[in-house]
């Protein structure tokens, strides 16, 4: 991340567009760590195996939500709202503050045109942005370690 353009924070407030809940190119899968799966299984009141069988696929050893809808919408999106919001995966919780989004050119060009919440609302301080980025990194590391152990 280039701290200089983000050092004073970023205005961001979700506008409910649900753009982040629709597959777009290489940003297709919502990957799940074991912690995500446990939280989601509990939230849906399903045994872990049943949750995985009903809602997940595996690609290259990584568990992710199934892509069921032809338009790329997340299977848990209902009327532009997340039906599992309280238990949503870490990947969704940390959006848009992912390492790959925080590169200056990507943020200034792609992200601002893709996400209508960027530039709106209160300023998210650099410390909070870094907290989201670190949570996303930690989750990714845990998923990689889970795959390597299996």
N, C-alpha and C positions, 0 to 999 in steps of 0.2 A: 504494500500500500504506500502511496506517496503521501506522507503526512502533511506536506506543505499546503496542499489545497484543501485538506480536511481539518487542519489544525484549529480552525475557528468553529468547527462543527458543520453539520449539514441539516438543512430543513427537510424533514420527512414526516409525513403523516399518511397512513394508508387511506386511499380514496375509494376502496371497495371495487376497483375495476376488475379484479380477479385475473388480471393478466399473468400474474405470477403463478396461477393455478392451472395454466395451460402449457402443454409441452410446446417448445419452440426449438427446433433443431437439436443441438447437442445438449440442451437443457431439459431433456425429456423426463428422466426418471426422478422420482422422489425416493431417495435411498434411506434405508432404515437401519439404525443400530439396534443392538439388543435392548438397550434402554427404551428406545422409541417403541419397539414391538411390545415390550412389557407394559408400557404406559397405554398404548392403543388397545391392547387385548383387554386390559382392565377396564378401560373406558367403555369399550363396546360390550363388556360383560361376556367375553368369549374366552375359551381356553386358548393358549398361545398357538397350538397347532391349528386349531380351527380358524383363528384370525389369519394366520399365514396362508392356509389353504384357500380361504375365501378372497382375500384381498391382495395377496403378494405373489410376485414372481422372483426368480433369481437369475441374475446375469453375471457371468464371470465370478461367481461366488458371492456377489453382493445381493442382498434382499432389497427389493423396492416394490412400491405400489404397482399393481397391474394397471396397464393402460387399456381401458375398456371402451372408451368413447372415441369415436372416429375423429371428432373435432379436437382431440388432445386434452380436453378438460379432465381434471382430476375426478376420480370416481366419487370423491367425498364432497364435491362442489354441488351445492343445491341453491338455485336462484342467486348465483354470484356470491354465495356465502359458504364458508367451510362448516360442514356438519360435525366435524370432530375438532373444532378450534381449540377447545380446552386441553386436548391431548395431542395436538398436531405435532408432527415430527420436528426434530431440531432444525433440519434443513429449512423448514417453513418458518420456524420461530425466528431464525436469524436473518431472513430475507429483508432488505436487499444487501445487507452488509456481509457479503462473501468476498474472500480474497480476490477472486477473478472479476468481480464487479467493481472493485475499488481502485482499479488502475485508472489513471487520469483520463486517458482517451476513451476508455470504455464507459466510465461514469459520465463524462461530458457529452458523449455522442449516443451510445446505445441505451444506457440506463435512463437518461432523462427523457428520451423519446418513448421508451417502453413503459415506464412506470409513472403514472400521473401523480403519485404521492411525493415524488422527489421535487424539492423546492417549495413544499407546502408545510404548514404546521409549525410546531416549535422546533427550535434548533436541538438536534441530537449532538451532544458533546462528544469530542474525540474519545474520551475515556469510555463512554457507552458504546460507541462504534467499535472500539477495540475489544470490548467485552463480548459483543456479538460475533466478531471475527474469530476471537479465541474460542468461543463456544462451538462455532462451526468447525474450526480446525480440530479441536479435541474430538468432536463427534466423528469427523472423517478418519482421524487416526485410530479411534476405537473400531470403526468398521473395517479398516485395513487390517488391524491386528486380529480381528475376529476371522477374517478370511484366511489370513496366514496360519492361524491355529487349526483351521479345519482341513 
